[in-house]
């Protein structure tokens, strides 16, 4: 999320690639081999991680300040920390 806030959302493929490589390495270290189920799971987890970072950066830019959020005022900190309370899933 920090990379997306600093450099913009055009860097989402880097997040996806890093998450995919991390999941593939984790799967390989546990089982010793990569089968199709492990690769599919790694692809899904990497996509979910990327989606999570993109949505969080979009919400940060929408409800805080564009770019890096500045949590210097109590109001900004309150808005940032109360997102889960305001919109329960």
HTML snippet that shows the backbone in 3Dmol.js (N, CA, C, O; Angstrom):
<script src="https://3Dmol.org/build/3Dmol-min.js"></script>
<div id="view" style="width:600px;height:400px;position:relative"></div>
<script>
const pdb = `
ATOM      1  N   UNK A   1       0.829  -1.179   0.000  1.00  0.00           N
ATOM      2  CA  UNK A   1       0.000   0.000   0.000  1.00  0.00           C
ATOM      3  C   UNK A   1       0.881   1.254   0.000  1.00  0.00           C
ATOM      4  O   UNK A   1       0.555   2.249  -0.648  1.00  0.00           O
ATOM      5  N   UNK A   2       1.970   1.199   0.714  1.00  0.00           N
ATOM      6  CA  UNK A   2       2.848   2.368   0.777  1.00  0.00           C
ATOM      7  C   UNK A   2       3.393   2.714  -0.607  1.00  0.00           C
ATOM      8  O   UNK A   2       3.474   3.890  -0.961  1.00  0.00           O
ATOM      9  N   UNK A   3       3.765   1.715  -1.383  1.00  0.00           N
ATOM     10  CA  UNK A   3       4.265   1.979  -2.733  1.00  0.00           C
ATOM     11  C   UNK A   3       3.190   2.621  -3.600  1.00  0.00           C
ATOM     12  O   UNK A   3       3.482   3.507  -4.403  1.00  0.00           O
ATOM     13  N   UNK A   4       1.958   2.179  -3.440  1.00  0.00           N
ATOM     14  CA  UNK A   4       0.869   2.767  -4.223  1.00  0.00           C
ATOM     15  C   UNK A   4       0.577   4.190  -3.792  1.00  0.00           C
ATOM     16  O   UNK A   4       0.250   5.031  -4.629  1.00  0.00           O
ATOM     17  N   UNK A   5       0.686   4.474  -2.518  1.00  0.00           N
ATOM     18  CA  UNK A   5       0.455   5.838  -2.049  1.00  0.00           C
ATOM     19  C   UNK A   5       1.577   6.778  -2.475  1.00  0.00           C
ATOM     20  O   UNK A   5       1.330   7.946  -2.776  1.00  0.00           O
ATOM     21  N   UNK A   6       2.791   6.280  -2.502  1.00  0.00           N
ATOM     22  CA  UNK A   6       3.926   7.127  -2.850  1.00  0.00           C
ATOM     23  C   UNK A   6       4.061   7.291  -4.367  1.00  0.00           C
ATOM     24  O   UNK A   6       4.206   8.409  -4.862  1.00  0.00           O
ATOM     25  N   UNK A   7       4.013   6.185  -5.099  1.00  0.00           N
ATOM     26  CA  UNK A   7       4.305   6.216  -6.534  1.00  0.00           C
ATOM     27  C   UNK A   7       3.064   6.177  -7.421  1.00  0.00           C
ATOM     28  O   UNK A   7       3.172   6.423  -8.622  1.00  0.00           O
ATOM     29  N   UNK A   8       1.913   5.882  -6.878  1.00  0.00           N
ATOM     30  CA  UNK A   8       0.693   5.824  -7.677  1.00  0.00           C
ATOM     31  C   UNK A   8       0.261   4.399  -7.954  1.00  0.00           C
ATOM     32  O   UNK A   8       1.011   3.446  -7.743  1.00  0.00           O
ATOM     33  N   UNK A   9      -0.970   4.278  -8.434  1.00  0.00           N
ATOM     34  CA  UNK A   9      -1.545   2.947  -8.650  1.00  0.00           C
ATOM     35  C   UNK A   9      -0.964   2.230  -9.858  1.00  0.00           C
ATOM     36  O   UNK A   9      -1.260   1.053 -10.063  1.00  0.00           O
ATOM     37  N   UNK A  10      -0.153   2.892 -10.659  1.00  0.00           N
ATOM     38  CA  UNK A  10       0.428   2.218 -11.820  1.00  0.00           C
ATOM     39  C   UNK A  10       1.446   1.149 -11.408  1.00  0.00           C
ATOM     40  O   UNK A  10       1.899   0.378 -12.255  1.00  0.00           O
ATOM     41  N   UNK A  11       1.808   1.090 -10.139  1.00  0.00           N
ATOM     42  CA  UNK A  11       2.778   0.114  -9.651  1.00  0.00           C
ATOM     43  C   UNK A  11       2.127  -1.157  -9.115  1.00  0.00           C
ATOM     44  O   UNK A  11       2.797  -1.968  -8.476  1.00  0.00           O
ATOM     45  N   UNK A  12       0.825  -1.346  -9.365  1.00  0.00           N
ATOM     46  CA  UNK A  12       0.157  -2.535  -8.844  1.00  0.00           C
ATOM     47  C   UNK A  12       0.736  -3.843  -9.407  1.00  0.00           C
ATOM     48  O   UNK A  12       0.719  -4.842  -8.687  1.00  0.00           O
ATOM     49  N   UNK A  13       1.250  -3.900 -10.656  1.00  0.00           N
ATOM     50  CA  UNK A  13       1.833  -5.175 -11.102  1.00  0.00           C
ATOM     51  C   UNK A  13       3.032  -5.615 -10.267  1.00  0.00           C
ATOM     52  O   UNK A  13       3.266  -6.813 -10.105  1.00  0.00           O
ATOM     53  N   UNK A  14       3.789  -4.665  -9.740  1.00  0.00           N
ATOM     54  CA  UNK A  14       4.912  -5.022  -8.881  1.00  0.00           C
ATOM     55  C   UNK A  14       4.456  -5.659  -7.583  1.00  0.00           C
ATOM     56  O   UNK A  14       5.098  -6.578  -7.074  1.00  0.00           O
ATOM     57  N   UNK A  15       3.349  -5.174  -7.050  1.00  0.00           N
ATOM     58  CA  UNK A  15       2.796  -5.782  -5.836  1.00  0.00           C
ATOM     59  C   UNK A  15       2.319  -7.189  -6.140  1.00  0.00           C
ATOM     60  O   UNK A  15       2.546  -8.113  -5.359  1.00  0.00           O
ATOM     61  N   UNK A  16       1.655  -7.351  -7.284  1.00  0.00           N
ATOM     62  CA  UNK A  16       1.153  -8.674  -7.651  1.00  0.00           C
ATOM     63  C   UNK A  16       2.307  -9.661  -7.861  1.00  0.00           C
ATOM     64  O   UNK A  16       2.252 -10.797  -7.392  1.00  0.00           O
ATOM     65  N   UNK A  17       3.342  -9.223  -8.564  1.00  0.00           N
ATOM     66  CA  UNK A  17       4.482 -10.103  -8.826  1.00  0.00           C
ATOM     67  C   UNK A  17       5.202 -10.481  -7.530  1.00  0.00           C
ATOM     68  O   UNK A  17       5.565 -11.641  -7.337  1.00  0.00           O
ATOM     69  N   UNK A  18       5.407  -9.508  -6.649  1.00  0.00           N
ATOM     70  CA  UNK A  18       6.054  -9.805  -5.377  1.00  0.00           C
ATOM     71  C   UNK A  18       5.239 -10.764  -4.521  1.00  0.00           C
ATOM     72  O   UNK A  18       5.794 -11.671  -3.900  1.00  0.00           O
ATOM     73  N   UNK A  19       3.926 -10.568  -4.486  1.00  0.00           N
ATOM     74  CA  UNK A  19       3.071 -11.467  -3.716  1.00  0.00           C
ATOM     75  C   UNK A  19       3.067 -12.863  -4.326  1.00  0.00           C
ATOM     76  O   UNK A  19       3.084 -13.857  -3.600  1.00  0.00           O
ATOM     77  N   UNK A  20       3.046 -12.946  -5.656  1.00  0.00           N
ATOM     78  CA  UNK A  20       3.061 -14.258  -6.319  1.00  0.00           C
ATOM     79  C   UNK A  20       4.354 -15.005  -6.028  1.00  0.00           C
ATOM     80  O   UNK A  20       4.326 -16.185  -5.680  1.00  0.00           O
ATOM     81  N   UNK A  21       5.484 -14.325  -6.168  1.00  0.00           N
ATOM     82  CA  UNK A  21       6.766 -14.986  -5.889  1.00  0.00           C
ATOM     83  C   UNK A  21       6.867 -15.420  -4.436  1.00  0.00           C
ATOM     84  O   UNK A  21       7.410 -16.484  -4.137  1.00  0.00           O
ATOM     85  N   UNK A  22       6.351 -14.605  -3.541  1.00  0.00           N
ATOM     86  CA  UNK A  22       6.365 -14.965  -2.128  1.00  0.00           C
ATOM     87  C   UNK A  22       5.518 -16.214  -1.871  1.00  0.00           C
ATOM     88  O   UNK A  22       5.946 -17.115  -1.149  1.00  0.00           O
ATOM     89  N   UNK A  23       4.341 -16.269  -2.449  1.00  0.00           N
ATOM     90  CA  UNK A  23       3.470 -17.426  -2.242  1.00  0.00           C
ATOM     91  C   UNK A  23       4.032 -18.687  -2.887  1.00  0.00           C
ATOM     92  O   UNK A  23       3.922 -19.776  -2.323  1.00  0.00           O
ATOM     93  N   UNK A  24       4.633 -18.546  -4.064  1.00  0.00           N
ATOM     94  CA  UNK A  24       5.241 -19.715  -4.705  1.00  0.00           C
ATOM     95  C   UNK A  24       6.425 -20.238  -3.898  1.00  0.00           C
ATOM     96  O   UNK A  24       6.605 -21.448  -3.768  1.00  0.00           O
ATOM     97  N   UNK A  25       7.224 -19.334  -3.363  1.00  0.00           N
ATOM     98  CA  UNK A  25       8.359 -19.756  -2.540  1.00  0.00           C
ATOM     99  C   UNK A  25       7.879 -20.426  -1.260  1.00  0.00           C
ATOM    100  O   UNK A  25       8.465 -21.414  -0.816  1.00  0.00           O
ATOM    101  N   UNK A  26       6.825 -19.898  -0.672  1.00  0.00           N
ATOM    102  CA  UNK A  26       6.278 -20.503   0.541  1.00  0.00           C
ATOM    103  C   UNK A  26       5.716 -21.891   0.251  1.00  0.00           C
ATOM    104  O   UNK A  26       5.954 -22.829   1.011  1.00  0.00           O
ATOM    105  N   UNK A  27       4.975 -22.024  -0.841  1.00  0.00           N
ATOM    106  CA  UNK A  27       4.408 -23.323  -1.199  1.00  0.00           C
ATOM    107  C   UNK A  27       5.506 -24.336  -1.497  1.00  0.00           C
ATOM    108  O   UNK A  27       5.398 -25.498  -1.108  1.00  0.00           O
ATOM    109  N   UNK A  28       6.556 -23.908  -2.180  1.00  0.00           N
ATOM    110  CA  UNK A  28       7.656 -24.812  -2.512  1.00  0.00           C
ATOM    111  C   UNK A  28       8.426 -25.232  -1.265  1.00  0.00           C
ATOM    112  O   UNK A  28       8.909 -26.362  -1.191  1.00  0.00           O
ATOM    113  N   UNK A  29       8.547 -24.353  -0.298  1.00  0.00           N
ATOM    114  CA  UNK A  29       9.298 -24.710   0.904  1.00  0.00           C
ATOM    115  C   UNK A  29       8.522 -25.698   1.782  1.00  0.00           C
ATOM    116  O   UNK A  29       9.123 -26.505   2.491  1.00  0.00           O
ATOM    117  N   UNK A  30       7.198 -25.635   1.732  1.00  0.00           N
ATOM    118  CA  UNK A  30       6.413 -26.561   2.552  1.00  0.00           C
ATOM    119  C   UNK A  30       6.289 -27.931   1.910  1.00  0.00           C
ATOM    120  O   UNK A  30       6.442 -28.944   2.593  1.00  0.00           O
ATOM    121  N   UNK A  31       6.017 -27.986   0.619  1.00  0.00           N
ATOM    122  CA  UNK A  31       5.770 -29.277  -0.018  1.00  0.00           C
ATOM    123  C   UNK A  31       6.973 -29.805  -0.793  1.00  0.00           C
ATOM    124  O   UNK A  31       7.022 -30.994  -1.107  1.00  0.00           O
ATOM    125  N   UNK A  32       7.924 -28.966  -1.102  1.00  0.00           N
ATOM    126  CA  UNK A  32       9.083 -29.401  -1.866  1.00  0.00           C
ATOM    127  C   UNK A  32       8.855 -29.401  -3.362  1.00  0.00           C
ATOM    128  O   UNK A  32       9.801 -29.574  -4.130  1.00  0.00           O
ATOM    129  N   UNK A  33       7.627 -29.211  -3.788  1.00  0.00           N
ATOM    130  CA  UNK A  33       7.317 -29.153  -5.211  1.00  0.00           C
ATOM    131  C   UNK A  33       6.121 -28.237  -5.432  1.00  0.00           C
ATOM    132  O   UNK A  33       5.375 -27.932  -4.502  1.00  0.00           O
ATOM    133  N   UNK A  34       5.952 -27.810  -6.661  1.00  0.00           N
ATOM    134  CA  UNK A  34       4.823 -26.951  -7.006  1.00  0.00           C
ATOM    135  C   UNK A  34       3.887 -27.712  -7.933  1.00  0.00           C
ATOM    136  O   UNK A  34       4.222 -27.974  -9.087  1.00  0.00           O
ATOM    137  N   UNK A  35       2.735 -28.056  -7.432  1.00  0.00           N
ATOM    138  CA  UNK A  35       1.735 -28.683  -8.282  1.00  0.00           C
ATOM    139  C   UNK A  35       0.733 -27.628  -8.742  1.00  0.00           C
ATOM    140  O   UNK A  35       0.836 -26.462  -8.361  1.00  0.00           O
ATOM    141  N   UNK A  36      -0.220 -28.030  -9.547  1.00  0.00           N
ATOM    142  CA  UNK A  36      -1.158 -27.061 -10.123  1.00  0.00           C
ATOM    143  C   UNK A  36      -2.038 -26.415  -9.059  1.00  0.00           C
ATOM    144  O   UNK A  36      -2.417 -25.252  -9.197  1.00  0.00           O
ATOM    145  N   UNK A  37      -2.366 -27.148  -8.006  1.00  0.00           N
ATOM    146  CA  UNK A  37      -3.185 -26.566  -6.934  1.00  0.00           C
ATOM    147  C   UNK A  37      -2.416 -25.488  -6.185  1.00  0.00           C
ATOM    148  O   UNK A  37      -2.990 -24.458  -5.830  1.00  0.00           O
ATOM    149  N   UNK A  38      -1.139 -25.704  -5.942  1.00  0.00           N
ATOM    150  CA  UNK A  38      -0.323 -24.701  -5.252  1.00  0.00           C
ATOM    151  C   UNK A  38      -0.144 -23.458  -6.112  1.00  0.00           C
ATOM    152  O   UNK A  38      -0.144 -22.341  -5.595  1.00  0.00           O
ATOM    153  N   UNK A  39       0.007 -23.642  -7.415  1.00  0.00           N
ATOM    154  CA  UNK A  39       0.158 -22.499  -8.310  1.00  0.00           C
ATOM    155  C   UNK A  39      -1.149 -21.707  -8.390  1.00  0.00           C
ATOM    156  O   UNK A  39      -1.139 -20.477  -8.381  1.00  0.00           O
ATOM    157  N   UNK A  40      -2.272 -22.425  -8.469  1.00  0.00           N
ATOM    158  CA  UNK A  40      -3.569 -21.743  -8.504  1.00  0.00           C
ATOM    159  C   UNK A  40      -3.817 -20.967  -7.218  1.00  0.00           C
ATOM    160  O   UNK A  40      -4.300 -19.835  -7.252  1.00  0.00           O
ATOM    161  N   UNK A  41      -3.487 -21.576  -6.091  1.00  0.00           N
ATOM    162  CA  UNK A  41      -3.661 -20.884  -4.809  1.00  0.00           C
ATOM    163  C   UNK A  41      -2.763 -19.656  -4.734  1.00  0.00           C
ATOM    164  O   UNK A  41      -3.190 -18.609  -4.246  1.00  0.00           O
ATOM    165  N   UNK A  42      -1.532 -19.768  -5.209  1.00  0.00           N
ATOM    166  CA  UNK A  42      -0.617 -18.626  -5.199  1.00  0.00           C
ATOM    167  C   UNK A  42      -1.133 -17.496  -6.086  1.00  0.00           C
ATOM    168  O   UNK A  42      -1.017 -16.325  -5.724  1.00  0.00           O
ATOM    169  N   UNK A  43      -1.698 -17.834  -7.239  1.00  0.00           N
ATOM    170  CA  UNK A  43      -2.265 -16.817  -8.122  1.00  0.00           C
ATOM    171  C   UNK A  43      -3.444 -16.104  -7.468  1.00  0.00           C
ATOM    172  O   UNK A  43      -3.561 -14.882  -7.561  1.00  0.00           O
ATOM    173  N   UNK A  44      -4.308 -16.853  -6.816  1.00  0.00           N
ATOM    174  CA  UNK A  44      -5.464 -16.253  -6.155  1.00  0.00           C
ATOM    175  C   UNK A  44      -5.055 -15.386  -4.970  1.00  0.00           C
ATOM    176  O   UNK A  44      -5.592 -14.295  -4.782  1.00  0.00           O
ATOM    177  N   UNK A  45      -4.121 -15.859  -4.185  1.00  0.00           N
ATOM    178  CA  UNK A  45      -3.669 -15.091  -3.029  1.00  0.00           C
ATOM    179  C   UNK A  45      -2.970 -13.812  -3.473  1.00  0.00           C
ATOM    180  O   UNK A  45      -3.178 -12.755  -2.876  1.00  0.00           O
ATOM    181  N   UNK A  46      -2.142 -13.896  -4.514  1.00  0.00           N
ATOM    182  CA  UNK A  46      -1.462 -12.701  -5.029  1.00  0.00           C
ATOM    183  C   UNK A  46      -2.469 -11.689  -5.566  1.00  0.00           C
ATOM    184  O   UNK A  46      -2.308 -10.484  -5.371  1.00  0.00           O
ATOM    185  N   UNK A  47      -3.502 -12.175  -6.238  1.00  0.00           N
ATOM    186  CA  UNK A  47      -4.537 -11.268  -6.750  1.00  0.00           C
ATOM    187  C   UNK A  47      -5.297 -10.615  -5.607  1.00  0.00           C
ATOM    188  O   UNK A  47      -5.605  -9.425  -5.666  1.00  0.00           O
ATOM    189  N   UNK A  48      -5.602 -11.381  -4.571  1.00  0.00           N
ATOM    190  CA  UNK A  48      -6.284 -10.814  -3.409  1.00  0.00           C
ATOM    191  C   UNK A  48      -5.431  -9.796  -2.671  1.00  0.00           C
ATOM    192  O   UNK A  48      -5.938  -8.769  -2.220  1.00  0.00           O
ATOM    193  N   UNK A  49      -4.165 -10.069  -2.548  1.00  0.00           N
ATOM    194  CA  UNK A  49      -3.261  -9.124  -1.889  1.00  0.00           C
ATOM    195  C   UNK A  49      -3.154  -7.826  -2.671  1.00  0.00           C
ATOM    196  O   UNK A  49      -3.136  -6.742  -2.087  1.00  0.00           O
ATOM    197  N   UNK A  50      -3.084  -7.935  -3.985  1.00  0.00           N
ATOM    198  CA  UNK A  50      -3.004  -6.748  -4.824  1.00  0.00           C
ATOM    199  C   UNK A  50      -4.296  -5.941  -4.751  1.00  0.00           C
ATOM    200  O   UNK A  50      -4.268  -4.715  -4.645  1.00  0.00           O
ATOM    201  N   UNK A  51      -5.417  -6.632  -4.807  1.00  0.00           N
ATOM    202  CA  UNK A  51      -6.702  -5.945  -4.708  1.00  0.00           C
ATOM    203  C   UNK A  51      -6.838  -5.225  -3.370  1.00  0.00           C
ATOM    204  O   UNK A  51      -7.353  -4.109  -3.305  1.00  0.00           O
ATOM    205  N   UNK A  52      -6.380  -5.861  -2.326  1.00  0.00           N
ATOM    206  CA  UNK A  52      -6.419  -5.250  -0.998  1.00  0.00           C
ATOM    207  C   UNK A  52      -5.597  -3.963  -0.960  1.00  0.00           C
ATOM    208  O   UNK A  52      -6.055  -2.957  -0.418  1.00  0.00           O
ATOM    209  N   UNK A  53      -4.407  -3.981  -1.519  1.00  0.00           N
ATOM    210  CA  UNK A  53      -3.553  -2.790  -1.514  1.00  0.00           C
ATOM    211  C   UNK A  53      -4.140  -1.678  -2.383  1.00  0.00           C
ATOM    212  O   UNK A  53      -4.081  -0.507  -2.009  1.00  0.00           O
ATOM    213  N   UNK A  54      -4.705  -2.031  -3.536  1.00  0.00           N
ATOM    214  CA  UNK A  54      -5.283  -1.017  -4.417  1.00  0.00           C
ATOM    215  C   UNK A  54      -6.506  -0.381  -3.776  1.00  0.00           C
ATOM    216  O   UNK A  54      -6.653   0.841  -3.807  1.00  0.00           O
ATOM    217  N   UNK A  55      -7.384  -1.187  -3.199  1.00  0.00           N
ATOM    218  CA  UNK A  55      -8.581  -0.636  -2.550  1.00  0.00           C
ATOM    219  C   UNK A  55      -8.193   0.240  -1.365  1.00  0.00           C
ATOM    220  O   UNK A  55      -8.778   1.304  -1.163  1.00  0.00           O
ATOM    221  N   UNK A  56      -7.217  -0.194  -0.587  1.00  0.00           N
ATOM    222  CA  UNK A  56      -6.785   0.610   0.559  1.00  0.00           C
ATOM    223  C   UNK A  56      -6.185   1.938   0.108  1.00  0.00           C
ATOM    224  O   UNK A  56      -6.415   2.964   0.748  1.00  0.00           O
ATOM    225  N   UNK A  57      -5.426   1.938  -0.975  1.00  0.00           N
ATOM    226  CA  UNK A  57      -4.848   3.201  -1.445  1.00  0.00           C
ATOM    227  C   UNK A  57      -5.929   4.115  -2.016  1.00  0.00           C
ATOM    228  O   UNK A  57      -5.869   5.331  -1.834  1.00  0.00           O
ATOM    229  N   UNK A  58      -6.917   3.540  -2.704  1.00  0.00           N
ATOM    230  CA  UNK A  58      -8.014   4.361  -3.235  1.00  0.00           C
ATOM    231  C   UNK A  58      -8.797   4.997  -2.089  1.00  0.00           C
ATOM    232  O   UNK A  58      -9.113   6.186  -2.133  1.00  0.00           O
ATOM    233  N   UNK A  59      -9.106   4.212  -1.076  1.00  0.00           N
ATOM    234  CA  UNK A  59      -9.836   4.755   0.065  1.00  0.00           C
ATOM    235  C   UNK A  59      -9.012   5.790   0.822  1.00  0.00           C
ATOM    236  O   UNK A  59      -9.552   6.783   1.307  1.00  0.00           O
ATOM    237  N   UNK A  60      -7.708   5.559   0.924  1.00  0.00           N
ATOM    238  CA  UNK A  60      -6.847   6.540   1.593  1.00  0.00           C
ATOM    239  C   UNK A  60      -6.836   7.856   0.842  1.00  0.00           C
ATOM    240  O   UNK A  60      -6.915   8.924   1.450  1.00  0.00           O
ATOM    241  N   UNK A  61      -6.739   7.785  -0.470  1.00  0.00           N
ATOM    242  CA  UNK A  61      -6.722   9.015  -1.259  1.00  0.00           C
ATOM    243  C   UNK A  61      -8.073   9.703  -1.251  1.00  0.00           C
ATOM    244  O   UNK A  61      -8.146  10.930  -1.324  1.00  0.00           O
ATOM    245  N   UNK A  62      -9.146   8.926  -1.162  1.00  0.00           N
ATOM    246  CA  UNK A  62     -10.477   9.525  -1.184  1.00  0.00           C
ATOM    247  C   UNK A  62     -10.828  10.190   0.138  1.00  0.00           C
ATOM    248  O   UNK A  62     -11.372  11.294   0.150  1.00  0.00           O
ATOM    249  N   UNK A  63     -10.527   9.539   1.240  1.00  0.00           N
ATOM    250  CA  UNK A  63     -10.972  10.039   2.533  1.00  0.00           C
ATOM    251  C   UNK A  63      -9.901  10.790   3.312  1.00  0.00           C
ATOM    252  O   UNK A  63     -10.210  11.467   4.293  1.00  0.00           O
ATOM    253  N   UNK A  64      -8.657  10.678   2.890  1.00  0.00           N
ATOM    254  CA  UNK A  64      -7.600  11.460   3.527  1.00  0.00           C
ATOM    255  C   UNK A  64      -7.112  12.486   2.512  1.00  0.00           C
ATOM    256  O   UNK A  64      -7.925  13.125   1.844  1.00  0.00           O
ATOM    257  N   UNK A  65      -5.843  12.647   2.390  1.00  0.00           N
ATOM    258  CA  UNK A  65      -5.298  13.597   1.431  1.00  0.00           C
ATOM    259  C   UNK A  65      -4.643  12.831   0.298  1.00  0.00           C
ATOM    260  O   UNK A  65      -4.153  11.723   0.517  1.00  0.00           O
ATOM    261  N   UNK A  66      -4.619  13.385  -0.908  1.00  0.00           N
ATOM    262  CA  UNK A  66      -3.959  12.690  -2.020  1.00  0.00           C
ATOM    263  C   UNK A  66      -2.481  12.451  -1.722  1.00  0.00           C
ATOM    264  O   UNK A  66      -1.841  13.225  -1.011  1.00  0.00           O
ATOM    265  N   UNK A  67      -1.963  11.377  -2.276  1.00  0.00           N
ATOM    266  CA  UNK A  67      -0.571  11.011  -2.022  1.00  0.00           C
ATOM    267  C   UNK A  67      -0.437  10.328  -0.681  1.00  0.00           C
ATOM    268  O   UNK A  67      -1.292   9.534  -0.290  1.00  0.00           O
ATOM    269  N   UNK A  68       0.613  10.629   0.009  1.00  0.00           N
ATOM    270  CA  UNK A  68       0.820  10.030   1.329  1.00  0.00           C
ATOM    271  C   UNK A  68      -0.122  10.665   2.343  1.00  0.00           C
ATOM    272  O   UNK A  68      -0.139  11.888   2.476  1.00  0.00           O
ATOM    273  N   UNK A  69      -0.909   9.862   3.062  1.00  0.00           N
ATOM    274  CA  UNK A  69      -1.839  10.466   4.022  1.00  0.00           C
ATOM    275  C   UNK A  69      -1.092  11.118   5.173  1.00  0.00           C
ATOM    276  O   UNK A  69      -0.142  10.557   5.718  1.00  0.00           O
ATOM    277  N   UNK A  70      -1.532  12.283   5.522  1.00  0.00           N
ATOM    278  CA  UNK A  70      -0.926  13.002   6.635  1.00  0.00           C
ATOM    279  C   UNK A  70      -1.867  12.885   7.826  1.00  0.00           C
ATOM    280  O   UNK A  70      -2.947  13.477   7.842  1.00  0.00           O
ATOM    281  N   UNK A  71      -1.452  12.130   8.802  1.00  0.00           N
ATOM    282  CA  UNK A  71      -2.276  11.876   9.981  1.00  0.00           C
ATOM    283  C   UNK A  71      -1.848  12.789  11.121  1.00  0.00           C
ATOM    284  O   UNK A  71      -1.698  12.343  12.258  1.00  0.00           O
ATOM    285  N   UNK A  72      -1.651  14.067  10.814  1.00  0.00           N
ATOM    286  CA  UNK A  72      -1.153  14.995  11.817  1.00  0.00           C
ATOM    287  C   UNK A  72      -2.254  15.573  12.682  1.00  0.00           C
ATOM    288  O   UNK A  72      -2.006  15.950  13.827  1.00  0.00           O
ATOM    289  N   UNK A  73      -3.460  15.649  12.156  1.00  0.00           N
ATOM    290  CA  UNK A  73      -4.553  16.213  12.943  1.00  0.00           C
ATOM    291  C   UNK A  73      -5.371  15.087  13.567  1.00  0.00           C
ATOM    292  O   UNK A  73      -5.419  13.983  13.024  1.00  0.00           O
ATOM    293  N   UNK A  74      -6.006  15.352  14.691  1.00  0.00           N
ATOM    294  CA  UNK A  74      -6.839  14.310  15.302  1.00  0.00           C
ATOM    295  C   UNK A  74      -7.977  13.853  14.396  1.00  0.00           C
ATOM    296  O   UNK A  74      -8.339  12.676  14.405  1.00  0.00           O
ATOM    297  N   UNK A  75      -8.542  14.767  13.616  1.00  0.00           N
ATOM    298  CA  UNK A  75      -9.635  14.392  12.721  1.00  0.00           C
ATOM    299  C   UNK A  75      -9.191  13.414  11.645  1.00  0.00           C
ATOM    300  O   UNK A  75      -9.904  12.458  11.339  1.00  0.00           O
ATOM    301  N   UNK A  76      -8.014  13.650  11.070  1.00  0.00           N
ATOM    302  CA  UNK A  76      -7.500  12.742  10.039  1.00  0.00           C
ATOM    303  C   UNK A  76      -7.193  11.371  10.629  1.00  0.00           C
ATOM    304  O   UNK A  76      -7.497  10.350  10.012  1.00  0.00           O
ATOM    305  N   UNK A  77      -6.607  11.338  11.791  1.00  0.00           N
ATOM    306  CA  UNK A  77      -6.325  10.062  12.451  1.00  0.00           C
ATOM    307  C   UNK A  77      -7.617   9.328  12.785  1.00  0.00           C
ATOM    308  O   UNK A  77      -7.696   8.108  12.642  1.00  0.00           O
ATOM    309  N   UNK A  78      -8.611  10.057  13.224  1.00  0.00           N
ATOM    310  CA  UNK A  78      -9.899   9.455  13.574  1.00  0.00           C
ATOM    311  C   UNK A  78     -10.561   8.851  12.332  1.00  0.00           C
ATOM    312  O   UNK A  78     -11.059   7.726  12.384  1.00  0.00           O
ATOM    313  N   UNK A  79     -10.571   9.589  11.216  1.00  0.00           N
ATOM    314  CA  UNK A  79     -11.174   9.060   9.986  1.00  0.00           C
ATOM    315  C   UNK A  79     -10.436   7.823   9.509  1.00  0.00           C
ATOM    316  O   UNK A  79     -11.062   6.855   9.078  1.00  0.00           O
ATOM    317  N   UNK A  80      -9.111   7.845   9.583  1.00  0.00           N
ATOM    318  CA  UNK A  80      -8.323   6.714   9.107  1.00  0.00           C
ATOM    319  C   UNK A  80      -8.546   5.473   9.963  1.00  0.00           C
ATOM    320  O   UNK A  80      -8.651   4.368   9.430  1.00  0.00           O
ATOM    321  N   UNK A  81      -8.620   5.635  11.276  1.00  0.00           N
ATOM    322  CA  UNK A  81      -8.738   4.477  12.157  1.00  0.00           C
ATOM    323  C   UNK A  81     -10.154   3.950  12.277  1.00  0.00           C
ATOM    324  O   UNK A  81     -10.348   2.822  12.730  1.00  0.00           O
ATOM    325  N   UNK A  82     -11.143   4.728  11.888  1.00  0.00           N
ATOM    326  CA  UNK A  82     -12.534   4.288  12.047  1.00  0.00           C
ATOM    327  C   UNK A  82     -13.158   3.739  10.775  1.00  0.00           C
ATOM    328  O   UNK A  82     -14.368   3.516  10.752  1.00  0.00           O
ATOM    329  N   UNK A  83     -12.399   3.514   9.728  1.00  0.00           N
ATOM    330  CA  UNK A  83     -12.968   2.915   8.517  1.00  0.00           C
ATOM    331  C   UNK A  83     -13.645   1.584   8.795  1.00  0.00           C
ATOM    332  O   UNK A  83     -14.777   1.387   8.351  1.00  0.00           O
ATOM    333  N   UNK A  84     -13.009   0.659   9.508  1.00  0.00           N
ATOM    334  CA  UNK A  84     -13.685  -0.639   9.725  1.00  0.00           C
ATOM    335  C   UNK A  84     -14.954  -0.518  10.536  1.00  0.00           C
ATOM    336  O   UNK A  84     -15.867  -1.327  10.372  1.00  0.00           O
ATOM    337  N   UNK A  85     -15.035   0.463  11.401  1.00  0.00           N
ATOM    338  CA  UNK A  85     -16.226   0.622  12.243  1.00  0.00           C
ATOM    339  C   UNK A  85     -17.370   1.222  11.443  1.00  0.00           C
ATOM    340  O   UNK A  85     -18.531   0.863  11.640  1.00  0.00           O
ATOM    341  N   UNK A  86     -17.039   2.138  10.540  1.00  0.00           N
ATOM    342  CA  UNK A  86     -18.083   2.829   9.785  1.00  0.00           C
ATOM    343  C   UNK A  86     -18.716   1.946   8.723  1.00  0.00           C
ATOM    344  O   UNK A  86     -19.911   2.066   8.454  1.00  0.00           O
ATOM    345  N   UNK A  87     -17.932   1.060   8.114  1.00  0.00           N
ATOM    346  CA  UNK A  87     -18.459   0.216   7.038  1.00  0.00           C
ATOM    347  C   UNK A  87     -18.211  -1.260   7.350  1.00  0.00           C
ATOM    348  O   UNK A  87     -17.296  -1.863   6.790  1.00  0.00           O
ATOM    349  N   UNK A  88     -19.016  -1.847   8.239  1.00  0.00           N
ATOM    350  CA  UNK A  88     -18.804  -3.270   8.502  1.00  0.00           C
ATOM    351  C   UNK A  88     -19.170  -4.110   7.279  1.00  0.00           C
ATOM    352  O   UNK A  88     -20.069  -3.764   6.513  1.00  0.00           O
ATOM    353  N   UNK A  89     -18.474  -5.186   7.123  1.00  0.00           N
ATOM    354  CA  UNK A  89     -18.711  -6.062   5.957  1.00  0.00           C
ATOM    355  C   UNK A  89     -19.810  -7.037   6.280  1.00  0.00           C
ATOM    356  O   UNK A  89     -20.168  -7.863   5.441  1.00  0.00           O
TER     357      UNK A  89
END
`;
const viewer = $3Dmol.createViewer("view");
viewer.addModel(pdb, "pdb");
viewer.setStyle({}, {cartoon: {color: "spectrum"}});
viewer.zoomTo();
viewer.render();
</script>
